[in-house]
Amino acid sequence: MSDNISISPGEIERAYEKYKKDAIAGGYNINPDVSFTKNLIEGLLVNQSRYGYPSCPCRLSMGNKEDDLDIICPCDYRDRDVVDHGACYCALYISQAVLEGKKALQSIPESRPPRSERKKKAAQAVDLNWSKLPLPVWRCKVCGYLCAREGPPEVCPVCKARKERFERFI
């Protein structure tokens, strides 16, 4: 495939509207800098065309879906980065505090572990039992949504309940 992949302004606009709508429906915010956000979305569309999936335009893709599953947008690191830093790595998704101007966007450190660690973790995951889970599991008391992460999400992606409506499940 050619490296000179051209994405039309219409394609970018349609994808922008879809990402914006999906973010809002999921309880997330996308970056309000429309020009910046459309440039990111263009990168996602280029990667979709190049690899067959929308890998993060701010990370080096291996060009192999299995190796890149964790960086397909929205990436596996989005929620933690938004909570910890106010934005995901590429700053497509931002926190409510950043949206409201209560927190400034800063450089986001890379959360993605090196490939060797990701491979090792994937191999270990096969042998896990409930008592050895690497992260706690959180349950939304409103709708039952479950997620495994350090802490509950700011907003439930299913029912939009706030983080205080979550309980530690496992």
C-alpha positions as CSV (number, residue, x, y, z in Angstrom):
1,M,0.0,0.0,0.0
2,S,1.3,3.5,-0.8
3,D,2.6,5.7,2.0
4,N,0.8,8.7,0.3
5,I,-2.7,7.8,1.5
6,S,-5.1,10.7,0.9
7,I,-8.2,11.1,3.0
8,S,-10.8,13.5,1.7
9,P,-12.1,16.4,3.9
10,G,-15.6,14.8,3.7
11,E,-14.3,11.5,5.1
12,I,-12.5,13.4,7.9
13,E,-15.7,15.4,8.7
14,R,-17.9,12.2,8.8
15,A,-15.4,10.4,11.0
16,Y,-15.1,13.5,13.3
17,E,-18.8,13.6,13.8
18,K,-18.9,9.8,14.5
19,Y,-16.1,10.0,17.0
20,K,-17.7,13.0,18.7
21,K,-21.1,11.3,18.9
22,D,-19.6,8.0,20.1
23,A,-17.5,9.8,22.8
24,I,-20.5,11.7,24.1
25,A,-22.7,8.5,24.1
26,G,-20.0,6.7,26.0
27,G,-19.5,9.4,28.6
28,Y,-16.3,10.7,27.2
29,N,-15.1,14.1,25.8
30,I,-13.1,14.6,22.7
31,N,-10.6,17.4,22.4
32,P,-12.5,20.7,21.6
33,D,-9.7,21.9,19.4
34,V,-11.4,20.9,16.2
35,S,-8.4,21.4,13.9
36,F,-6.2,19.3,16.2
37,T,-8.8,16.7,16.6
38,K,-9.5,16.4,12.9
39,N,-5.7,15.9,12.3
40,L,-5.8,13.0,14.8
41,I,-8.8,11.6,13.1
42,E,-7.1,11.9,9.7
43,G,-4.2,9.9,11.2
44,L,-6.7,7.2,12.4
45,L,-8.2,7.0,8.9
46,V,-4.8,6.8,7.3
47,N,-3.9,3.9,9.6
48,Q,-7.3,2.3,9.0
49,S,-6.5,2.4,5.2
50,R,-2.9,1.3,5.7
51,Y,-3.4,-1.5,8.2
52,G,-7.1,-2.3,8.2
53,Y,-7.7,-0.9,11.7
54,P,-7.5,2.6,13.3
55,S,-4.3,2.3,15.4
56,C,-3.3,5.4,17.4
57,P,-1.6,7.9,15.1
58,C,0.8,8.9,17.9
59,R,2.2,5.5,18.3
60,L,4.3,3.2,16.1
61,S,2.1,0.5,14.7
62,M,3.5,-3.0,14.0
63,G,1.2,-3.4,11.1
64,N,-0.1,-6.6,12.7
65,K,-3.5,-6.4,14.3
66,E,-2.6,-9.0,17.0
67,D,0.4,-6.9,18.1
68,D,-1.6,-3.6,17.9
69,L,-4.8,-4.6,19.6
70,D,-3.9,-2.5,22.6
71,I,-3.5,0.7,20.5
72,I,-6.6,0.4,18.3
73,C,-8.6,3.6,19.1
74,P,-9.9,3.8,21.7
75,C,-6.7,2.3,23.1
76,D,-6.4,0.2,26.2
77,Y,-4.7,3.0,28.0
78,R,-7.3,5.7,27.4
79,D,-9.2,5.5,30.6
80,R,-6.1,5.4,32.9
81,D,-4.4,8.3,31.0
82,V,-7.6,10.4,31.0
83,V,-7.9,9.9,34.8
84,D,-4.2,10.3,35.6
85,H,-3.2,13.0,33.1
86,G,-6.5,14.6,31.9
87,A,-6.1,13.2,28.3
88,C,-5.2,10.0,26.5
89,Y,-1.8,9.7,24.9
90,C,-2.7,11.5,21.7
91,A,-5.1,13.9,23.5
92,L,-8.1,12.8,21.4
93,Y,-10.0,12.0,24.6
94,I,-9.9,14.5,27.5
95,S,-11.3,14.7,31.0
96,Q,-14.2,16.8,32.1
97,A,-11.7,19.0,34.1
98,V,-9.7,19.7,31.0
99,L,-12.8,20.4,29.0
100,E,-14.0,22.9,31.6
101,G,-10.5,24.6,31.8
102,K,-10.0,23.4,35.4
103,K,-6.9,21.4,34.3
104,A,-4.4,22.3,31.6
105,L,-3.3,19.7,29.1
106,Q,0.3,18.6,29.5
107,S,2.6,16.1,27.9
108,I,1.2,12.6,28.5
109,P,3.8,9.9,29.3
110,E,3.6,6.7,27.3
111,S,1.6,4.1,29.2
112,R,2.2,1.3,26.7
113,P,4.7,-1.2,28.1
114,P,7.5,-2.5,25.8
115,R,6.5,-5.3,23.4
116,S,8.3,-8.0,25.4
117,E,6.3,-7.1,28.5
118,R,3.0,-7.1,26.6
119,K,3.8,-10.6,25.2
120,K,4.8,-11.9,28.7
121,K,1.6,-10.4,30.2
122,A,-0.6,-12.0,27.5
123,A,1.0,-15.4,28.1
124,Q,0.4,-15.1,31.9
125,A,-3.2,-14.1,31.4
126,V,-4.0,-17.6,30.2
127,D,-3.0,-19.0,33.6
128,L,-4.9,-16.5,35.7
129,N,-7.5,-17.4,38.3
130,W,-9.7,-15.0,40.2
131,S,-7.5,-14.7,43.2
132,K,-4.5,-13.7,41.0
133,L,-6.1,-10.9,39.0
134,P,-3.6,-8.1,38.4
135,L,-6.2,-5.4,38.8
136,P,-9.4,-5.1,40.9
137,V,-12.7,-5.5,39.1
138,W,-15.2,-2.6,39.6
139,R,-19.0,-3.0,39.2
140,C,-21.5,-0.2,38.4
141,K,-24.2,-0.5,41.1
142,V,-26.7,1.1,38.6
143,C,-26.3,-1.2,35.6
144,G,-23.9,-3.9,36.5
145,Y,-21.1,-2.9,34.1
146,L,-17.8,-4.5,35.0
147,C,-14.3,-3.2,34.4
148,A,-10.8,-4.3,35.5
149,R,-8.6,-1.4,36.3
150,E,-6.9,0.5,39.2
151,G,-10.0,2.5,40.0
152,P,-13.5,3.0,38.8
153,P,-14.1,5.0,35.6
154,E,-15.2,8.7,36.0
155,V,-18.5,7.8,34.2
156,C,-20.0,4.4,33.4
157,P,-19.9,4.0,29.6
158,V,-23.2,2.1,29.7
159,C,-25.5,4.1,32.0
160,K,-23.5,7.3,32.6
161,A,-23.4,6.9,36.4
162,R,-20.6,8.7,38.1
163,K,-17.6,7.0,39.7
164,E,-19.1,7.1,43.2
165,R,-21.8,4.6,42.0
166,F,-19.1,1.9,41.5
167,E,-18.1,-0.7,44.0
168,R,-15.2,-3.1,44.1
169,F,-16.5,-6.4,42.8
170,I,-13.4,-8.6,43.0
